[in-house]
Amino acid sequence: MSNIYNSFLNVVKVTSELSALQQSARDLFQPPEGFGLSSFSWTPHEKSAEHEWVCVWAAIGATVFVEGPRKNRPIGRLLLCMDLFRQTAPTTVRTVLPHSTESFLTCVFIAGSNVTDKTYDPVSLQFTTDGWPMLAEMFVAHESGRLLQYLEPEEQDLADWTQRAWLFAVPLSAISNREQFRTELVAPYWNAITNKNPGTIFPEGSAACRFPLARSSVG
């Protein structure tokens, strides 16, 4: 029974740390010059029921904006999704990916000046038990499979990352301190927002999950 106790103790510890992330996320995601970030808030998409003791997926979000001399201009929404466990089986048979049994944090950008929790489907940000996105057919891969673009028809020819919807995921096991959080999550996120050259968004040796999806012809 001690294994059960220790396992649940780990769940409690991780949940506690991630709950505190809402307060520290804005400082950790310090934006580059010319950009700003609102405070983070919890999204209402977490599923809860009386018989469920823990939440297997949750997300916090903040507004990303471009700073102006008189007024800041919202350009999209930053979401940080806590994917602790996956219960949904895939509907399509694919190769099981190496990160399928990992818990991870998913960084998401959804473009738009009026993005709210009702303007996107949380299913598009979640994964199945084999490690693939639930809506894998809606994504194309960039940056050697690390950066996934959610390909709305009107976004197919847009080269600016601030006008697209995209995400990347990093295993929790690769993030043990604040510096690793900034290296693995924060730096790539702002590199994409500021449209760094292709191939330079992620650091060398990045722990970000790779998805063998079709590549996009857009940069």
N, C-alpha and C positions, 0 to 999 in steps of 0.2 A: 504493500500500500504506500510505502514511502515514495515509490516512483510516481504515483498519482499526485501525492502532495507536492513533490518537487516540480513536476510538470506544471501543475496549476500555479504554483508560486512564480514560475517563470512568466506565465501568462499575465499574472497580476503585475509583475514588475514592468513588463513591456507595455502593458496598457497604461500604467501610470506614467511612464516616460513619454509615450505618445500623446497622452492627454495634456501634458505640460508643453507640448510642441506648439500649441496655438499661441501661447504667450511669448515664446522665444523665436518663432518662425520669422517674424518681420525683421528682427535683428539679424538673424542668420542669412536671410535673403536680401541683404543690403544691396539696393539697386545701383547700377553704374550711373555716372553723371548724365543728366538729361532725362532720367526715368524716375518714377516713384512707385510706391506700393502702399496700399491701404492696410489697415489691420486685418488679421485673419479672423474668420468666423467659421463655425461648423456648418456643414451643409446638412439639409434635412433628409438626405437619402439613406441614412443608416437604417437598416431593418432591425426592428426590436420586437420582441414578443415575450410574454411572461415566462415561457419555458426556456428562453435563451439566456445564458449567463454572460456570454461575451459577444462582442461585435467582431465579425470576421473581416469586415470592410468598412472604412469610414474615410471622410475627406474633410479638409479645411480649405477655404478659398479666400483670395484677396484680389482686389482690382489692381491691374497694372495700368499706369498712365504715363504719358509724356508730359514733362514739365514745361510750362509756358510762362511768359512774363506776367500774364494777368490771370490765366486760368489753366489748370491741368486738364489734359485731354485723355479720357479713358480709351485704351486700345484693346483691352481684353481681360481675361480672368486667369489667374494662376491658381491651380488646384494642386494640393499635395494629398495624394490618396494613400491610405494605409491598408495595404493588401496583406493581411496577416495569414489568411487561410482561404483556400478555394474549394467550393463545394459543387460548382456547376460542371457537369460532364460535357465534353465537346459533342457537337452534333455532326462534325466531320472528322474522319479518321486522319490524323496527321502524326508526324514524328513527335514524340514526347521531348520537350525541350529541357536542357540541363537545369534551368531554374524553376522547373515545375513544382519542386518541393520546397522552394525558398519563400520566405516572407519578404516582401519588398515595399519600398516607397516609390510611388509613381508620380513624376512631375508632369503636369499638364498645362498647356496654354490653349485657350479658346479665344479666337479673335473676335472683336466686336466691341462697340462702345456701350452696348446695353446688355451684356451677358449677365444672366441671373441663373439661379439654380433651376429655373423652369425652362431655360432655353437650350439645354443639352440633356441627353439621355445618359444617366450614370452607367448604364450597361455598356456604353461605348468606351468606358474607362476601366472595365473589369476584364478578368481573364478566366479561362477554364482550367480544369485540373491538369491539362497537359501543358500549361504554360503559355498558350496562345491567347490573343485578344478574343473576347467573345464575338466581336464583329470583325474578325480578321480580314474578311473580304473587302472591308471598307478602308483598309489601310495600305499604304505603300511605305517602303523602307528607305531611309537615308542613312548616311554616316555608318556604313558597313553593318546595317541592320539595327543600330542602336536607337535611332530616332524614327519614330513612326508618325506619319502624317495621315490624319483622318481626311480622306479625300472627298469633300463635297464637290459636286459638279462645277460650281462656280469658282472653286479654288484651284482647279487643275493647272492653270497657267500662271499662278501668282508666284513670284520668286521671293517676295518679302515674307520672312517668317512671322512678322507681326500681323499678317493677314491670313494666316493658316491656323488650323487646329492640329496640334501634335502632342506627343508624349514620349517619355522614356522612363524606364524603371531600373532601380538599383536595389540589389539584395540588401536586406537589413544587416546581414553578416559583414558587409563591407563598410559599414558606418558605425564605428565605435566611439567617435569623439566629434567635437564641433568642427575640427579642421577637415576631417574626412567628409563630413556633411557638406561643407562648402566646396570641397574639391569634386566630389562625385555628383552633387545635385545642383548647388547654387551656380557654380562657374559655368557648367554646360548650359544651364537654363538661360542665363543672361548672354552667353555667347550666341545662342540661337536668336534671342530677341534683338541683339545688336547686329545680326546678320554677318557673323564672322565667316571667313572663307570656308567652303566645304572641306571637310577633313581636319578642321582645327577646332570644332565645337567641343569635342570630348578630349580629356587629357590622355596622354600616352599611358597605356595600361589601365584604362577606365574599366570599372567593374560593372558598367551598365549592361543589362541583359541584351542579347542579340536575338533578333527575330528574322528567320530566313524567308521573308516575304518578298514579293516582286519589288524591284527598285523603280523609283520614279525617274522620269526623264527630266524633271525639273530639278534645279540645283538644291 
